[in-house]
Amino acid sequence: MKVLIVANAYPNEQQPYFGIYIKEQFEYIRDHYDMDVDLFVLNGKSSLHKYLNPMKLYRKIKDFDPDIIHVHYGLSGIPLLLISPFVKKKKIVVTYHGDDINAGGIVLFISKMLIKYADINIAVSQHIFEKVKSISKKTAWIPCGVDDMFFEKLENRERKNAIIFPASPARVEKNYPLFEKMLYLLNTKYGLDLEVIFFDHKSREEVKNALLEAKCLVMTSLSEGSPQVIKEAIACDTPIVSTAVGDVPYLIEKLDNCYIAQTAEELAQKVALVFGAEHRRYSSERKQSLGNAFLCGQIVELYKALTK
């Protein structure tokens, strides 16, 4: 079986964490299964003309001759839709990560076209799954997994009085103003003067080290799909306090010292609870259910079903 992965988010020198979950999924399937897997990256930073030009993708498909074309993100499907009459014999899989479904306008319009065109759609969260399935019954819910090897056999470290803001404060959708209000309340009401670690241009090793050393990760986002950093925090036994976005409520359900909160007051109260509680480790079963070894296996089963 030959599979071509098409993505517009993939790590590079300037953005080593950009689309890391796609890279890790691609590499896991390539390295652990008896199939030929190749990659085609669309440069989302290039001109609109270059992005929409389908000829490079067409030549790649012609040369590689895949049985399955697996597209990540709705907008990555534009060149594929443009050459659809020439790839009728190929099976099409599309994974939706959130921005492509939660958006409106032309982005959502293109995603809906792709949902109807695909042989199977994959949603990375329950919220996305419900939206996609309302358009096509040929939909599965499979989150992107955590790199099992990278996060295995983690040593216990002494946790410092620090919390993580898992993004750049400049990203509007991450809602840093809410995080700032929470920090003020933690200091003035709860007497907690905390170091803040920002996940902005950090390497994979730096991210892992921060997750092992901080006492809590706080997500104040306005919108998410199935955030990798939440799964990575679970892999590192790091307590999580988050707004109810994407599949975060599902991911942290019944985990010790993990809470959903919406207002600055609620967030501060839950973080204070975390700092006053005994640190606990999460079960290996929960961690394995979020790993690539398990989740990539589900994707491969879909591939096999399509090529029977």
N, C-alpha and C positions, 0 to 999 in steps of 0.2 A: 504494500500500500504506500502511495506517495501523497504527502500532505503539504500544501503551500500555505504558510501563515502570512497574512497581509495585515499590517498595522501602521497607524500613524503616530503611535507613542512607543518610543524605544530609547533606552539609555544612550547617551553620547557623552563626550568629554565635558561639555558645558553643563549638561543635566544628567548626572550619573544615576539619579533615582527615577528619572522620567520613564514611566511605563515599565518599571523593573519587574512587575508581576507578569507582564507578557513575556519578557525575556526569560524569566525563570520557568514559566510554564512551557514555553517553546523548547528550552534546553532540557527540561526533565523528560518530556515526551521523546525528544530526539535521542537522548542518551539511554533511556530505559525500555524502549519498545522496538520491536523488530519492524521498523518502517522507515521510509526515507522522508525526512522532514526538512523543508527549506523555508527561507524567510524572504519576504519582500517588504521593505520599509518605505512608506510614503513620508516625504518631508513636509510636515505640517507647517513649517516656517517658510517654505518656498512660495513663489508667486502662485496666484490662483490658477493661472494658465498651466503651470507645470504640475500643480496638484491635480487638476482635472484631466490632464492629458493621459489617456489610457494606454498609449502605445508601449511604454516601458513594461507595464503590467502584462499587456497582451504578449509581448515577446518573452517575458519570463514564463508565462503559462505555456506558451508554445514550446519553449526549450525544455522546461522541466516536466511538462505533461503530467500534472498531478491528478489523482483520483478525486481529491477533496481540496477545496479552497476554503480556508478558515479565516474569516475577517474579524478583526477586533475594532470596535467602534463603528457606529453607523456611517460617519463621514468617510471612513476608509472604503466604504462600498461604492462610492461615486464612480471611480474608474471601472469597477467591475460591472456596474449597471450599464455603463456606456458600451461595453463590449459583450453584453449578455447574449446577443444572438450567435456569437462565435464560441461560447463556452457552454453550450446547452448540455453537453454530456458530463459536465463536471458537477459534483455534489457540492452544495454551498452551505457552510456553517457560519453563523454570525454571532459574536458575543457582544452584548450591550453592557456598558460599564456605568451608565448613569447620566453623564452629560448629554449623551445622544438621545435619551428618552425623556429626561426631565426638562430638556430645553423646549423651546417653542419655535415657531416660524419655520424657516427652510430646513434647519437641522432636524427637527422632528418629522417634517414632511419626508425627507430623504430616508430617515430611519424607518418610517412606516412602509415606504416602498420596498426597502430591503427586507423587512420582516415578512412581507407577502412573497417575496422572491426566493427567500432562503429555503433550503430543504429542512434545516433545523435551526432554531434560534436558541441561544444560551443567555440567560439572565443571571447576573452575579448577585442579585439580592431578591428577596421576596417581593419588595415594592416594584422593582423593575419587571420581575416575572409576571405579576398580575397585569401590568400595563401591556406587556408584549403578548401575553396569552389572550388578551381581549381582542387582539388583531389576528393572531395565528395560534391554533392549537398545537402546532409543531414547535413547542417551546419547552426547554428544560431549565431548571434552576441549579446552577453549579457555580459557586463562588471561585474566584482566583485563590490559589493556595499559597501557603507560606513555604519557603525553601527549608525542607526538613533537615537537610544536612547542615545548613548554615546556623540553624537555631537549635541543634541537638547538643546534648551534654553541656549545658550552660552551668557555669559555676555560680554558687551563691556568693553574693557580694553584699557588703554593708550599704544599705540605702541611705542616701543623703537627703537633706531637706530641700528637695528640688521637685518641680513639676514640669511636665513637658507640654509645650504647645506644638502639635505635630505638623507644622507648616510654616510658611513665611507669613508674618503679620500683614504683609502687603496684599495678600490674596483676599479679596473682598468676601468671597463665599465662605472663608474660614471664620469670619466674624470675630476678629480680634478685639473690637471694642467691648463685646460681652465678656471676653476673657479678662480684659483690663478691669472692668467693674468688679468681677469676681475677686481678682487679686487685691483690690482696695478693701473689700469686705473681709477677706481672709486676714489682712493686716490689722484693720481697725476694730473688727468685731471678735475675731478669733485669736488674735495675737500671733499670727503665723507670718513671718517674714521669709519668703521663699525665693530660692533661685529659680529662674525660668530658663529652660533649655528649648531653643527653637530648632525645629527641623527644617533648616533652610540651607541648601547646598551641602548637606552632610553626606559622607560616604556610607556605605552599608555597614562597615565596621563601627563607625561613629554612632550610627542609629542604634545598633545592637548594644553598644556600651552604655548609651544614655538610657535605654530601656531597662538595662540591668541595674542601673545606679539610682534612677529617680524613684521617688515613692509613689508617684501617680502620673498618669497621662490624662489631660483634660482636652476634650474635643468640643468646640463651641460652634461647629459648622452650621450653616443655613441649609446645606444640601450635601448629600453624599450618596454613593452607590453602595459598594461593599468595601469600605476602606481597609487597605492592607495593613496600615499601621495598627489598627485595633487587633488584628489577628497576630501581628508580631508582638504586640504588648502581652497578649495572652501567652504566647510562646515563651516570653521572658518573665511570666508571673507578675506582671506589672498591673496594679489596680487601675481601673478606668472609670472616669466620670465623663459623661457625654450627653449632649442634646440628643433627642430622639430623631436621628437622621439615618437614612438608608437602612441597612440591616443590623445596625449597632445594637438595638434592643434585643434582637435574636441572638447575636454573637455573645453578649455578656449575660444573657439570662441565667440566673441561678449561680453566678460566679461570686465568690466571696469578695467583698470590698469593691464591687463594681456597681455603679448607679447611673440611672437616667435622670437628668434634671434639665429644666428649661430656662429659668431665670437666674440672674446673677446671685441672688440670695440662696436659691436652691443649690446651685453649683458650689458655692462657698460652703454651705452646710455639709454637703456630701464629701467634699475634699477634706474638711475638718474631721469628718468621721473616719476617713481613710487614714489620716495622720494619727488618729488616736487608737487605731485598731492594730492587732497583731498581724504581721505579714504572713500570708499563706500561699502555698504553691497550688497551681491548678492541675487537674488530673491529666494524665498522659493520654487518656481516651479523648478528652476534649481537644487537646493539642493535635493529636493525630487526625482528627476529623477536619482540621483546618489546613492540613499539610498537602503538598503537591503529590505525594505518594498515593494518597487516597483520592483527591479530587481530579488529578490528571487521569487516573484510572477510569473515572466516570466519563471523561471526555473521549478517551480511546474507545470505550464501549459504544458511544454514539457513532464514532467513525466506522466501527465494524458493522454496526446495524445498517448504516447508509450504503455500505459497499457489498452487502450480501447479495 
